[in-house]
């Protein structure tokens, strides 16, 4: 049961299963637009590959709460966005909402995006304490979510 509280399990397993169950229960059918499924693949691969990259270069574990990175990673995709793993979650959930044409999934995606944003704010406080000025300089150079925007 503890595993269900992990954000990757929630995003990549529970969100699509809950969406399918909801749509089936409410409408009696599950509509799918496969043209949007690549967004789900993109989001998942972004999450996985960015995580591997960060662990390889920064050490630590897959999440910041368990085993935070030992070194600041500011190269590769981390030179473009400070949170590519969380962004992968969001892209995936947008893909679920569009693939299943589900307002329920869209509401989950919006709510979890807000949750991820507040989680990032908390993570950034911890990373500032852990890495000090190099991290603060990194936050001035690289946007939190989307390159050049915010």
Secondary structure, 3 states (H helix, E strand, C coil): CHHHHCHHHHHHHHHHHHHHHHHHHHHCCCCCCHHHHHHHHHHHHHHHHHHHHHHHHHCCCCCCCCCCCCCCCCCHHHHCCCCHHHHHHHHHHHHHHHHCCCHHHHHHHHHHHHHHHHHHHHHHHHHHHHHCHHHHHHHHHCCCCCCCCC
